[in-house]
Structure formats: structure tokens, C-alpha cells
């Protein structure tokens, strides 16, 4: 079965990240759409999402930020706060 260009790219990037997971580092995955942004910290060894934050969450949506850049900064700060609570300090982007 032949893979599309996008599928090959995804496969290649994920394999590179999984090779780095041998060093017990976590992966940061960021997804962006036209209106929203979401980010997650993933542990590839255990195949689990440890922490996630999204601009759809109530706390972030209730802010008076209208610009996408400002909303993404707030989302990143929220992810960092959640990550510090769980003591996840090293991650790969």
C-alpha cells in the first residue's frame, strides 16, 4: 500500500521522536487550526498523554484575549503550569 506524502511525513517525524524517547524525554505535540490551538506532552514509552491544554478550555476562553497569538501564549502558560505540577521538565518539540 502506497502512503500519501502527508502520511510519510507524519510517520518519519514520529519515528524520529520515538528514537529520542530512549533518553526518557517527553514529546511536545502542538496542533493548530484556524481558530484554536492545543498542546500536549506525550510519554512515548508508556504511550500516554501526561498533560494537555487547549484554547477551548473554559479558563482560557473566558480571558479577554482576542488575538490568536495572545491566546496561544495563554495556552502555553497553562500547559507549563500543569507540567510543573506533575514535574515534567524535559520535553522535545
SULZI-V524933 format. One record per helix or strand of 2 or more residues. SS is the DSSP state (a for helix, b for strand). FROM is the first residue (numbers start at 1). LEN is the number of residues. If there is no record, write none. Layout:
ss: [SS | SS]
from: [FROM | FROM]
len: [LEN | LEN]
This chain:
ss: [a | b | b | b | a | a | b]
from: [5 | 26 | 37 | 48 | 58 | 68 | 91]
len: [19 | 7 | 7 | 7 | 4 | 19 | 2]
